[in-house]
């Protein structure tokens, strides 16, 4: 095994599996769009675009945090419950149930900051369990997956909170230049995270930890600190997503906010091409993954396939994506 | 003697992807014999054992066991046929009771249900043969390593093993526990059970073994009675050189100028951690290449890990640049100007899916960044500089590091540390698994780095490398630094003597 043979092997030989693993999801998305343009009535309208984008926003926001967590080789099951907590806390603050705040803008600002921060702190708690006690991420985040929703229900006594506060609901219902605010939020978060992952030391360290944690530690990377931060970011993303959901619904039900979100987010990450074992991650891929899943569902529903069947198709897509990923890796 | 043989393996060949791991290996074990199997890392001991137990399929060769040809395709099958293996990392079930561990796989049934009473009795009986009286209903994890080891042996006996293979059974035991284990081995012997004993601690072999087979480069180079072979012969057979042999120039290291060597940079006194490092003292001067020689398991890597802050000291102290040095984690050591190229490049060195540039910049990256944002341009310049300087063969900085050869991966890792401009570089087996050309390049590089004032701590199992490369050699033996030689005194004789005998008089002479 000489060097020349090794470099020759990595030459520009076309590997269909590698190509599929890289661009498969994007190709699927384009094909879906073409299919809909041809067969689905009223597809090429702003309204359809908005429906799909708003559907996918909260999933993408959560999935961005999830991508970072998965890039370190971890997983975060608590995101749905953290959404419920921030979703329960915010109305309590801006409706003045905790301390009355007269100025509505101040109240809304406080509600947003505090509830997102609280979700971030819970994320920090996940990271602490994982890095300080070396608990497996799936077990450590299971704690808040279970307890988190309980906490949200206790906070609200299990009651539904309804409200009509346009200043707050701007993040779910408002528009800037015709674009839904939540879509703008999503775009900002996606861009910031993609830039961070690619251009900053922190991003590089996340990937290094997922790629080889021992080597990362021996290179002086503060592995525990990076993990703490990553889970905190995942918490912050979940917190924001929780607020968007309740803003859209004009109500907050601790039983329902973010229910099943952890699985939707993981699915988006997996379909997007991020390795579930860590060490390779793409934020843009996650965005495309989430949109593909959403569009498949929309396509089926728009063409008269019942929602239950759509779920089965969604599962099939995840299996296919993971299979292609593995093939790409085995052939690399 | 042939008729007494319980096991006979002859002409065993095994190749992995075309590379021979065993060639014409032969191994015989007599009935009721304790037979040592020794050799350096990669000599083929584990492969031989795995071929015997059916884990690997041999390419050619014959195995006869208990008078019959022996063909098995899995360790389970081997166990059912009388060969049990006890691995280094004990493979039992920690949360289950001793009884369950001992009887796992051959549970007794009564009316279709498990017959616990009878199984407990049997487990107790088996353990009592080794003078162990414990509650067999307690889970395994509540007991110490030695007892767990005994449970593994009892389990092997329970399968009515005729041959028990013990792979470094003493590595996690303390002195007293080793004594208990040896009694058990002697008892097995009395009962006519044969034992294959793999260990790197030569004294243990003399204490308990009847014969020894030495492996090197996939061949069984020598079999001898323990009472007929000197320690020094064991060492020289393992390393593959005779004591009388004249010295040639086998490495790319060339003579060094004494004036390049400066003041003491790192000094370590009586370092200890657990059983592996018991009492190690050494020092390194700037611009000096200090070598660590010793057999496998002598505690060389473990000492390096202490210096680099990976493991914490239990006893002893270090000074670095004249000040007390207490690294609590690798980043502390790195901040102080240390670098560590680990022996296991795959699991502790490279991040395989990252590029050459990303791997090389892993340690330097934070220093080079402007408020957390990577300075791509500066990075690229440094990476390209080191690719040229170290002669790394790659398609460019963006090639994935896993696609490079072993020698080039090693150079990338060297680059990772050199980019930090370190004062002390620890190299653990820097040329292992690297082709001859790259090996020479790395050796010349190490020398020229030392000439520029870098202190190098080089751990190597290749005698030529330490003898020709190091300005001073420290010999470690069973976790103790037993001898120190300067360049003139570091001969193969002297080093092998120290590796075999430690403080024995032979070494005192050599040290003068």
Interface residues (C-beta under 8 A of the other chain):
Chain A: X1 X2 X3 X4 X6 X7 X9 X10 X199 X200 X201 X202 X204 X205 X207 X208 X211 X212 X214 X215 X216 X217 X218 X219 X220 X221 X222 X279 X280
Chain B: X308 X310 X329 X330 X331 X334 X335 X340 X342 X347 X348 X349 X350 X351 X352 X353 X354 X358 X361 X362 X363 X365 X366 X369 X372 X373 X374 X376 X393 X394 X395 X399 X400 X403 X404 X405 X407 X408 X416 X435
